[in-house]
Amino acid sequence: MTLLQKYIHAVKQELPQAQREDIGRELQANILDQLDAILEQTGREATEDEVAAILEKLGHPVQVAARYMPVTPLVSSELMPAYKLVMSYALGITLLLQTLKSATVFLQAEHYKIWQALMQLLAGFIDQATLVFTSVTIAFYLAAKSGMLPNWANNKAWHAQDLPAQEYDWQQIRGSDIITDLASCGFILLLIWHKLWMSDISLQQLRVDFSPAIASYLPWMTALLLCSIAFCIWCAIRPVWSKLKLQLNIVQNTMYAALFFLFSQLEALIYNIGLPAILDLQRLDRGIRLACLGYALYLLYECVRDGRRLQQLGGAVVDAKLSS
C-alpha cells in the first residue's frame, strides 16, 4: 500500500459509510493533480518525501475528514442569540435563588465569616449552573431538531420598520444590566418578605431580623421594587434608551438614593431575635449602613450620568429638526 493509499484510507475511516467512496475519490483526484504538477515541472515522478510533504500540508486525516463533513454544533449559529439570552436569564435566576439560600443559612448561623459565606455561594452556584447549562442546551437542541422553536428564537418575525433609531452606542441596553437589575430587585423583595415564604422551622432558627426603625419603610421599598421590575421588563422588550426611559430611570434612582441614604442614617437596621446572638452584630449592622450610603452615592452618580445622556438626546433631536 502506497503512502497515498494509506492517507486516503485513513481519511475515509473518519467519514460516514455512505460518503466514504465519493469523498475518497474526490480527495485522491485533488492529490493526484498536485503530483501531476510536480511531474510537469520536474519531468519525473514525485518522490515519497514530496508525496509526504503534500499530504502533511493537507493536514491530519481527521482534520481533512472534518472539512468534508463538518461537525454539527448542538446550537446552530442562527439560534445562538436566543440561546445566549435564555441562558443568561436562566443563570441569573439560578444566582438569585442560590444567593437567597446562602443568605438564609447565613442568618441562621451562630457566627458569620464573610469569605466562608462567599465560597459556599460560589460552590452552590457552580453546582446548580452546571445543571441549568446542560438543561438549556439539550432543550434548544431537541427543539431545533423537532422544529418546535418559536419565531422569536429564529428571528423570523422581525420587520425593518421596527429597528430603533440610535444616535449613540450607550443607547443599547445590555442584557447583563437588565438581568442584574431584575435579580437584584427579586432578591431584595424576597429578603424583605422572607416571613411569607420561609417555613416556620426556618423562621424560628433566624437570629436576626429587620429593626422596627426600617420596617415602616419596607412597603415603600416594595412598591418601588415592583415598579423597577416592570421597568426592567419594558427595557428587555425594547432594549434601547429613549428620553422617556432616561427620565423614568432618573426618577427611580433618585427615590432609591433617598431611601438608601435614609437607611444609612438609621440607628440600627437589624437586631438580634435568637439565642445565642450573632457575634459582632453591631459591626455587621455598621457595614450594612455603610453599604447603603455607598450605594446611594452611586445611584446619584447614575442620575447625573443619565441627565447628561438626556441632554445628548435632546441635542440630537434639535439637530435632526434643523437638518430637515
N, C-alpha and C positions, 0 to 999 in steps of 0.2 A: 504494500500500500504506500503510495507516494505521500509526500508531505501535504500536497494539495488535497488529496483524498481524505487524509486524516482530519484536516481542518474542516472540510465540508461536512464530514460525518459528525464531528463534534458540535458544529452549529446546528445540524438537523436534530440532534438529541435534545436540544433545548426548545424545540418548536413543537406545536401540536401535530399530531399524526396526520391530520388532513392536509396541512400546508407544507409538510416537510419536503416532498419531492419538487413542488413548484418553486419554493424559495431556494432550495438547494441548487436547482438548475440555474436560476437567475444569478445567484451568488457566484457559482462556478464560471458562468459566462463573463461576469464582470472581471473576475481574476484572470481568466484566460486572455481577455482584451489587454490587460496590463502586461501580461507575459509576451503577447504578440508585439506590443510596442517595443519591448526590450529586444526582440528578435529583429525588428526592422532597424533599430538604431545601431545594434552591435553586429548583426549578421550571424548571431549564434543563439542557441537555446539558453534560457536563463539558468544560472547555476542554482544549486539548492540554497545557498546563502541569500541569493537575490529573491528567490521564492519566499524564504523565511522573512526577509525584510518587508516584502509586500504584505504578507499575512499579519505580521506584527503591527504594521501601520494601520491595517483594517481594525485591529483590536481583538480582544479575547473573544472566543466563540460565544460566551454568554452575553457579552455586550452587543455583538453583532446580531444575535438572535433577538435581543430586546429591541433593536432598531426596526426589525421587520415586524415584530409583534409586541408593541409597547404594552406595558402593564396598565390595566385599567384601575384608576385610583378608587378608593372607597367612596370619596365625594368628588364629583366632577368639578371642573373649574367654573362651569355655569352656575352650580349650586353653592360654590364656596362663600359668596357674600351672605346668603341666607344662613348657611351653616355657621359662619362666624358670629352672626347676630344671635342666633338661637343659643349657641354655645356660650357666648358672653353673658347672656341673661341667665342661663341655667347655672353657670358658675357663680354669678353674682348672688343669686338666691341661695345657693349652697353655702357661700361665705357668710351670708346673713344668718342663716339658721345655725351654722356652726359657731359663729360669734355669740349668738344668743345662748346656745347651750353652754359654751365655755363661761359666759358671764354668770349664768345661773349657778354653775359649780363654784365659781369664784366667790359669789356672795354667800354660799353656804359653808365656806371654809372657815376654820378657826383662825387662820392667819393667811396672809397673802404674800406671794412672790411674783412680781411683775413678769420676770423673764420666764419663770415656770409656766405662768398662765399663757404667755405668748407661744411658747413651744408646744403646749397642749393644743392651742388653737391651730397652729400650723400643721401639726400631725393629724388632727382630726379633719382639717380641710383637705389635705392631700389624699387621705383615705376616701373621703366622700367624692372629691373631684375626679378621682380615677374612675369611679363607678358612673358618674354623670357623663364624663367624656366618652366612655365606651358606649353607654346607652344612646346618647345623641348621635354618635357616629353610625351605629348599627341602624337606628331609626331612619336616618337620611338615606343610607344605602338601600334598605329594604323598600322605602317609599319610592326612591328613584327607579328601582328595578320594576316595581309594580305599576308605576305611572300614577301614583296617588298624590303626588305633591301639588299643593295649590299654586295658582298663577303667580302669587307674590313671590314664592320661592324661586321661580324660574324667570322673574322679571318680565313676564309676558303681558301683564295688564297695565303697562305704563303708556303715557302719551307725552309727546314732546311739549305740548302746551302746559303740562304740569311741572316742568322744570322751573325751580325757583330762580329769581334774579339775585345774584350775589356779586357785590362790589368788592368785598374784602375776604381774605382767607379765613379770618376769625368768625365769619358768619356761619360757617358749617359747625353744627353742634356735634361733638364727638360722642359716639355711642358709649364710650367708657365713662364720660361725665354723667350721662343720663343714668347709667346703671349704678354708679356710685351714689348719686343723689337719691335714687329710688331705694337702694339698700339702706342708706343712712336713715331716711325717713321711716322705712319699715322697722328698722331696728329700734329707733327711739320710741316709736309707737308701742311696740311690743314690750319695751322696757318700762314705759310709763304705766301701761295697763297690765302689768305682769300678774296681778291678782285675778284677772279674768280668765287666763289660760293656764296658769300653773296649778298643779294638783295640790290638794290640802296638805299632803305629806311634805311636798317641796316648800310650800309656804311656811310650814312650821319649822323647817330647817334653815330658813333665811335668817341671817344675823344682822342685816342692815336693811333700811328702807328709806324712802324719801322723807325728809323732815316736814313737819307741818308748815314751815315757812314757805316751802316751794310747792306744796300740794295745791294751794289755791291757784297757782299759775298753770297747772297741768292742763285744765280744759282749754285755755287759750292756746297753749302749745299744741294740743291735739288738733284744734281747728286749723291752725297754721300748717301743720304737717299734712293734713288731708288736702288742703289747697295746693301744697307743694307737690304731692303725688299726682294730682290732676294736671298740674302744670308740666310735670315730667312726662306724663303720657302724651300730652299735646306736643311736646318737643320731640318725643320719639316718633310720632306720626309724621311730623314735618320738621326735620332737624335743621332748621335754619333760623338764625337770629333776625328778627324783624324789630321795628321800632316798638310795636306793642309788647312783644316778648321782653325786650330790654326794660321797658318801663315797669312791667309786672315783676320782673326779676329784681329790679332796684327796690320796689316796694316790699317784696317779701324778704329780701336780705336785710333791709333796714329794720323790719319788725323782728327778725331773728336776732340781729345785732343788739337791739334794745332788750330783748328777753335774756339773752346770754349775759349781757352786761349786768342786768339786774340780778341774775343768778350769782354772778361773781361777787356781788356786794352783800348777799345774804349772810347771816351769821353762821348758818350750817345748812348743807344740802342733804346730808344723810345722817342718820343716827342709828345707834345700836338697838336691836329689838330682841336679840337672843343671847344666850349664855353658852359658853364664855364669849366675851366680847372679842371682836376682831382687833388684833394688835395694830397700833398706830392708826386708829380710826381718824384722829384729828389730822394727821399728816395726809391721809388719803383724801379727806374732805378738802383740805387746803389745795391739794394737787388738782382736784376736780374744779374748784373755783378758779384757779389759775388757768386751767384749760378753757373754761368758759370765757374768761377775759380775753385770752389769746384768740379764740375763735371769733369773738365779737369784733375784734380789731381786723381780723382777716376779712370778715364779711363787709366791714366798712370800706376796706380796700377794693373789694369787688364792686361795691356801689360806685366808687369813684371811677373804676375801670369801665363799668357799663355806662356811666354818664358820658365819658369821652367817646365811647363807641356810638352812643346815641347821637352825639354831635356830628360824628363822622357820617352816619346815615342821613342825618338832616342836611348836611352839606352836599352829599351825593345827590339827594333828591332835587335840591336847588340847582345844582349844575346840570342835571338832566333836563329840567324845565327850561333853563337858559339856552341850552344847546338845541332844544326842539323849537 
